[in-house]
Amino acid sequence: MDCLMFLGNLGTGEIIIIALIVLLLFGGKKIPELMRGIGKGVKNFKDGVKGIEEEIKLDDTESKN
């Protein structure tokens, strides 16, 4: 429940209404494409962060030697 703190005091009814509005705005066929795009973006972001973390670890080990 902590991850949904930004939603404030939204209840189930409000979330359903928001989902219906999104469905009306984008249509049923566009939503899977949008979710796929968001998923790819998140994956690329995680890969980038992981690469930076690996570079930092390599720099730390090289500087100690």
Backbone bond lengths (Angstrom), bond angles and torsions (degrees), N, CA, C in turn:
res aa  C-N    CA-C-N  psi(-1)  N-CA   C-N-CA  omega(-1)  CA-C   N-CA-C  phi
1 M - - - 1.441 - - 1.520 110.96 -
2 D 1.342 117.74 -24.99 1.460 120.86 179.85 1.522 111.91 -63.84
3 C 1.337 117.20 -30.96 1.459 119.18 -177.76 1.528 111.69 -70.51
4 L 1.329 118.36 -16.23 1.455 121.47 179.87 1.524 112.62 -101.04
5 M 1.328 117.49 19.49 1.462 120.70 -177.86 1.526 112.19 -62.93
6 F 1.337 117.18 -29.83 1.450 119.64 -178.38 1.528 111.94 -68.62
7 L 1.325 117.68 -15.69 1.451 120.66 -179.96 1.520 112.59 -81.13
8 G 1.311 117.58 -10.29 1.462 120.38 178.79 1.512 111.56 72.88
9 N 1.303 115.87 -133.36 1.459 121.19 -176.61 1.517 111.90 -103.17
10 L 1.314 117.75 41.44 1.459 120.52 178.30 1.520 109.86 -74.36
11 G 1.308 114.87 132.80 1.453 120.25 176.90 1.512 110.52 -97.56
12 T 1.311 115.69 -175.75 1.457 121.35 -178.83 1.521 111.03 -63.16
13 G 1.315 116.62 -41.38 1.462 120.22 -179.85 1.507 112.85 -61.46
14 E 1.323 116.45 -42.89 1.464 120.14 179.89 1.520 111.42 -66.49
15 I 1.313 116.93 -39.05 1.463 120.80 179.27 1.525 110.22 -65.37
16 I 1.336 117.37 -39.19 1.467 121.12 177.61 1.524 110.40 -64.42
17 I 1.328 117.06 -42.34 1.467 120.35 178.58 1.519 110.60 -62.72
18 I 1.331 117.72 -42.82 1.471 121.12 178.12 1.525 110.14 -62.24
19 A 1.329 117.33 -42.19 1.466 120.82 179.10 1.525 110.82 -62.97
20 L 1.319 117.67 -39.81 1.462 120.78 178.38 1.527 111.37 -66.20
21 I 1.321 117.11 -39.47 1.467 120.34 177.98 1.521 110.51 -63.93
22 V 1.329 116.87 -42.84 1.472 120.43 177.70 1.521 109.81 -62.28
23 L 1.318 116.91 -41.24 1.461 120.91 178.88 1.523 110.69 -62.60
24 L 1.330 117.50 -41.43 1.459 120.83 178.94 1.528 111.94 -68.06
25 L 1.329 117.11 -38.99 1.463 120.59 -178.01 1.523 112.28 -69.24
26 F 1.312 116.84 -44.22 1.463 120.48 -172.59 1.523 113.53 -101.11
27 G 1.306 118.13 -20.09 1.456 120.44 -178.48 1.519 111.19 81.60
28 G 1.302 115.23 157.51 1.462 121.71 -176.63 1.513 114.44 -65.60
29 K 1.342 116.82 -29.67 1.463 119.78 -176.74 1.519 112.07 -81.76
30 K 1.317 117.94 -26.89 1.469 121.15 -176.78 1.523 112.42 -81.09
31 I 1.307 118.18 -29.24 1.470 121.12 -174.70 1.526 112.05 -60.99
32 P 1.348 120.11 -46.34 1.474 118.30 177.14 1.523 112.96 -59.78
33 E 1.345 116.46 -36.95 1.463 119.42 178.06 1.528 110.48 -64.90
34 L 1.326 116.46 -41.90 1.464 120.22 178.56 1.526 110.88 -63.12
35 M 1.320 117.25 -43.59 1.464 120.95 -179.30 1.526 110.84 -65.51
36 R 1.337 116.39 -38.66 1.461 119.94 176.99 1.525 110.51 -62.24
37 G 1.321 116.03 -43.31 1.462 120.40 178.64 1.514 111.95 -63.26
38 I 1.335 116.59 -41.97 1.467 120.66 177.93 1.520 110.07 -64.35
39 G 1.322 116.60 -41.51 1.465 120.50 178.81 1.519 112.23 -61.64
40 K 1.328 116.54 -42.67 1.466 120.30 178.13 1.521 110.94 -64.87
41 G 1.323 116.05 -39.59 1.462 119.78 178.38 1.514 112.34 -63.26
42 V 1.333 116.50 -42.77 1.460 120.73 178.86 1.521 109.99 -65.19
43 K 1.336 117.10 -41.17 1.467 120.62 179.39 1.526 110.62 -63.14
44 N 1.327 117.37 -43.63 1.460 120.59 178.32 1.522 111.17 -63.09
45 F 1.321 116.73 -39.99 1.463 120.83 178.21 1.524 110.86 -62.50
46 K 1.334 116.81 -46.30 1.466 120.73 179.35 1.524 110.97 -62.66
47 D 1.328 116.33 -41.20 1.473 119.57 178.09 1.529 110.82 -62.47
48 G 1.326 116.61 -40.75 1.463 120.46 178.42 1.513 112.04 -63.82
49 V 1.330 116.57 -43.72 1.463 120.58 179.21 1.525 109.94 -64.29
50 K 1.321 116.28 -41.39 1.468 120.20 179.47 1.532 110.77 -62.95
51 G 1.339 116.42 -40.87 1.464 120.30 178.54 1.519 111.83 -63.78
52 I 1.328 116.71 -40.86 1.466 120.69 178.70 1.524 110.27 -65.46
53 E 1.335 116.85 -41.20 1.470 120.19 178.83 1.527 110.61 -61.78
54 E 1.336 116.70 -40.55 1.467 120.34 179.15 1.531 110.91 -65.30
55 E 1.332 116.66 -39.81 1.463 119.87 178.15 1.527 111.03 -64.10
56 I 1.307 117.10 -40.05 1.469 120.81 179.12 1.521 109.97 -64.51
57 K 1.325 116.99 -41.94 1.478 119.85 179.02 1.529 110.51 -64.12
58 L 1.336 117.05 -40.83 1.473 120.39 178.93 1.519 109.99 -64.02
59 D 1.329 117.23 -42.62 1.465 120.30 179.53 1.528 110.96 -63.19
60 D 1.335 116.53 -39.01 1.468 120.32 179.37 1.519 111.43 -65.21
61 T 1.324 117.25 -42.44 1.465 119.89 -179.27 1.529 110.81 -69.82
62 E 1.332 116.92 -35.69 1.465 119.83 179.32 1.527 111.12 -70.86
63 S 1.310 116.83 -35.71 1.466 119.41 -179.51 1.527 112.27 -72.51
64 K 1.318 117.68 -25.36 1.457 121.48 178.43 1.527 112.29 -76.67
65 N 1.337 115.33 -24.93 1.472 119.38 -177.66 1.468 110.92 -84.92
